[in-house]
Amino acid sequence: MATVNLGSIKFKWKGTYAGGTAYTIDDVVSYNGSSYICIQASTGNLPTNATYFEQMSSAGTNGTNGTDLTTTLTTQGDLVYRDGSGLQRLGAGTSGQFLKTQGTGANPTWGTVTTKLVGQTMTVYQTALNLGNRYRSVGEVTGLATTYTPQSTTSYFNVKCHLYGVAQDNHMRGTLQWSTDSGSTWSSNWSNTRSGEGLGWSNDSTYAYPHFGWDYSSPLDDNYYSVATTNIKYAPTTPHSVTDFRVRVMIFNNDATSNCYINRTRTNTGNHGNVPASSVEIIEYEV
């Protein structure tokens, strides 16, 4: 039986063509960006000589009019993009910038971040809570008290609150309060942007804005609950030095016989009671 040497029939890569090298059949070389396979043993015959080599792959075509990447990209950090006529160079931007597209028909550019996220914390409260009757007398949802240590002395704070619950027989109201002295004093006078659902009905400073309120079912439904939300920006004087930023949630209503429930329906007493968990989130950012 004949013996076949598999090593003699596979391609043999020889790298860049060299005029002084003896090539044998199935040797493969590169030449001017293309690759060639030897079909007849020889020395000193260029790969373009079809008697001794066959071309396996062809080199690409370099761009013209300055669009060759080797001439377009000149400096570390360069990027390449296409404008209306060809490839162009976008030099590296300033440290911290981002690449900004300007849409179809426009060239990309570098943009500067105007709002920087610095830090964040969230408190989630999932216990069913009966605050009792809060007739024009605020009571704190203690499980939502949130303390945040700022990371910067030139930042602002965005406070988001989602409360799930229901009043027994009438609308329930809430307000957010903040403190920067470890809770010694509290204020509801948010000096900047504030928004929410069912903003307050009273000008009494005890219930200072922003209020946020719950709906209630009529006729009363023992399985009913609703969500109250608010989203507030706290902007202390800049530059500032806030080392302890605290937020708490206060609840009240305007009905002398109505209890206030958090994370539960009117009759449910267990955790959640098929009601989502309430939360307070503090986001610190710089502009």
Steps between C-alpha positions, in 0.01 A plus 500: 500500500628846412597735783371857492692767692234753602771754576589517132153601379408779741572868443826623653504866602838657426427861582617791286652402165883501494691483171776275639268236644435172319123439486337165441147404400230609753718763664294815565652848509381859529602764251384864483199420714385198296564131563631242252548121493798338334402262217852423374822490699733790428724768649502868411173508302254764621158378620345696213662254260208271415735220399606447859223652714123536508334786682286399803378841620525857384600807697240771553526834328636793697280808515582815309463874565604470863264216594769239557470414872877497541510868406157606634565376855814670626480518881416263785131537585393599146168371367392471139158587357352567158378843400329590173811429294714237672677386812596770750695521824346597834780582740485392862275720712562641845517251787148421625318599180270259315449423131185679384306416186320789334265288290479412133682739270725642774843410629563357848673720753619499858253611767544611859307332781287766668342278768710250689359225720699499823320252724167342592320323781156345533297398803224244445232452765282190465328468837125553532449807718194657663587859594165543667297816472716784369237777493714804420773348712798362312646161583831365369539185294814409691594214271557747217740730685807524276849634577745571221863614528580732207808422293553854373477857635354640177210264441120500496253238616200351324257328737244253369228353719244228425249419772235229478203503731152630570304714745215335682226741396660802336797623303841456660779751452874492542797736492875457480728669750878541487778565751869584464587501872462130581127535563510777759280722283272413213366710215226453241594817313652348189642802322507355151309291251228282650223298346263227602151359487220676688712792625372640827185676602628690805717810535573412860880496544466175697409333174739694281533412137558271333201293592423177325171322539318172467174437328229305680221271386137598506310299602771371732674182390678294767752377239580844362833685512670767287845651447622849586817627333716809505831599341688792654828679441696638796754764396701643788702817453801433278769445602373322804613241748226252587649209691176339621187507285186340643146457370189383680137446397216652703134392462174677591140534379198726537248265652447470877401132478737365237806280558800506265643172369835441325583189294159347556135524409232619744454157658828316436739481797788295361809618315429626151146370484546477123609864510841604355771612743548873558837667441704820526797559269765772524711570193802732527618674184712791380415746222 
